[in-house]
């Protein structure tokens, strides 16, 4: 009997070993889109749908606020994503950012102390209102409460940062002693002990209460050293010393350089990479790094067998959709050929043409009374008038704007040969740019005088993309779009202007 048991155990062991070897040969890193909630402009379902269609494992979203109140926003996102088999990883600053700001605003006595030599820096201004002192037990108690509230929303994991990236760290006497932070500068030489303690605090509370949560933290190499990073002791020490319960996700510009990536991987198994193929916002992606250039990056990082790869994105619209979609194809198949990449680019580009699934101009609605081909005559204060009504809202080609002369106002006037009756206006505001309109009004000619439409003027506009204004029907021969303030002031403008007559029953 004893021999049989031993033989059976050996067979089980061999099968387990073979299964593990087979899994090792076929496994791939988990793939995530990384994004800020504010960039979604309320259209978060589109991100989840896009992630599901591109077979991404999940999304990392900063700004979910699962820790706030009952976490309603976060719960809604999680429920929708799980229905589409997409994981949700909650971005959360363990100090600084939203949680740090909340703690400091509620308990000013817990605020971090700024080093005298850094007191006049730009980052000091934000640090004073957003970073707490971790040497004070009450601050860590509040942090733990936030972590547990966020975890209770059903999320699949956390993506952590500490205050080392965008803020300064606390320089009270106890913190300086504990974290040895006296050599910190505004942007570099961040104390290693700071993130280590914050991360251990989070791991301790969460692994006990929610042991199935995936915990990871991201670090920007440039905050701890300089390229090529290979001999940066802070980077290497952080990588080795971070709590093994937490996956370390390293980033640096487009992606971590090969030599340091190999060294980090040799020191740690629980590791991942954070990459991007263009600018953070996405507008300039095609100018910074082509899709073809992403292939060798994906190949070399994938060869190091990471736990995950996070791709920083904006949202699945216009060239963002091309950027994100093609990146997903490459990350799923780093061995993809140049011809296959070109085919993927062409495929996604078709979807961003006006009226296409991922086009900024999503609804090409018939009946626009000032569309090209209509009898309306359009004049503008400066710039190219046709861009305001061409059905294109793409920044390089389709947005009307003034010259760079910091105007106090900008206007566009449309005039019809005969009076028209209208009850609806649609405007497209630049998604992310210097001349997105903040203060504006739409007016109509009433007996030779400009009259604001009902609901006008608009002040402190926060809409990126389409806004629609409806009102009781008015009859007029002229209308005016009048802008008095833009995001930066050196230019003013608008992506699209549409005017509609009342719908017939």
C-alpha positions, 0 to 999 in steps of 0.5 A: 500500500505504501508503495502504491501511495508513493507511486501515486504521489509521484504521478501526481507530482509529475502531472503537476510539474508538466501542467506548470511547465505547460502553463509557463509556456502558454501564459501571458501577462495580464493586460490593462488599459490605464486611465484617469476618470476625468478623461472619460467625461462620463463615458466610462461604459465606452472604455469598458466596452472597448476593453472587452472587445479588445480582450484586455483583462481589465482597466486601471482607473484613477478617480473612481472614489470607491473610498468616498461615501458609499462608493456608488460611482465605483460600484456601478463601474465594477458591476458593468465591467464584471458583466463584460468580464473586465476587471477593475483596478482602483487607482489610489494614492496612499498619500497625496492625490484625492485621499491625501487631500481628503484627509488633510482637508478634514484634519488640518493638523495631520498635514505634512511639514514642508522642508524649508529648502523646498518651501517655495517650490511649485510642488510645495503649494500642492503638498500643503493641501494634499499630503499628510504626515504618516508619523501620526497614527490618526492619519494612517487610521483614516487611510486604512478606513478609506482603503477598506471602503474602496475594497468593499465596492467589489473591485479586483485590485488596487494600483497604488502611488505614494506622494513621491511622484507629484508631491513632496514628502513630510519633513517633520522631525520624526519623518526625517529621522524615519525616512532619511529624507533630508536629501530630497529635491523637488523632483528627485532623490525621494526617500525610499522608506516613505513608499515602503511604509505606506505600501506595507500599511496598505498590504497589512490591512487589505490582505487580512480583510480582502485576501483575493485583491490584487495589489500593485504599485507603480513607480516612475524611475526618474523620481529616484534616479537618472537614465539609464538607471542601471546603477540607481541604488534607490530604484534597485533597493525599492524593487527588492524591498517592496512588500512581496505581496505587492506587484511592482509596476515600473514606468519610464517615459515610453517604457523602461529601458532594456538593461534596467528592466532585465536587472529589475526582473532578475531581482523580483518575480512579482513585477510588471511594466507600464508603457505608452505609445504616445503622449499622456493625453493621446493627441500627439501619439502618432508623432511621438511613437509609431505603432510599429515602434511599439512592437520591439518594446512589447517583445523585449518586455514580454520576454521578461515574463512580467505579471502584467503590462499596463498601457496608458490611454485616454479614451476610445475616440478618434486617434485614441481608439487607433492608438489603444486598439493597435496597442492591444493587438500588439500586447496580445501578440508581440510577434505580430508582423509589420503587415499585421500592424499596418492592417490593424491601423487601417482597420481602426482608422476606418472607425474614426471617420466622421460618423464612424463608431469611434469618431468624435463626430459620432452623430451625423444628424440630418437637418443641420441648418448651417451645414455645408450645402445649406443656404446659410452664409457664415462669417467669423472674427478670424480664422477659417469659417468652414472648419466650424461646420465641416462635420470634423472635430479633429484638432489638426484639421477640423476646429475653428479658432482665431489667430494667436493674438490673445483676443478678448472675444471671438465670434461666428455669425450665420445668416439665412436669406429667409427667416428660420425657426430653430429650437436646438443648438449643438456645440463641440468643445475641444477635448483637451486644448488651449482654446476650449471655450469656457465662457460663451453665449449663442444669440439670435437677431431679434429686431436688429439686436442680439438677444441671448438664447434661453439658458445663455450665457454659459460660464466656466464651461467644463464640457469636453466634446458635445454640448446641446442647448434646447429652448423654445422655438425662435424665428430669426435670420441671423445667429451668433456664437460669441466667445469671451474666454477660453482655456488659455486665452491666446486663442479662442474657437469651437470644433463644430456648430450645429443649428436645428429646426423643431422636429415635425410630429 
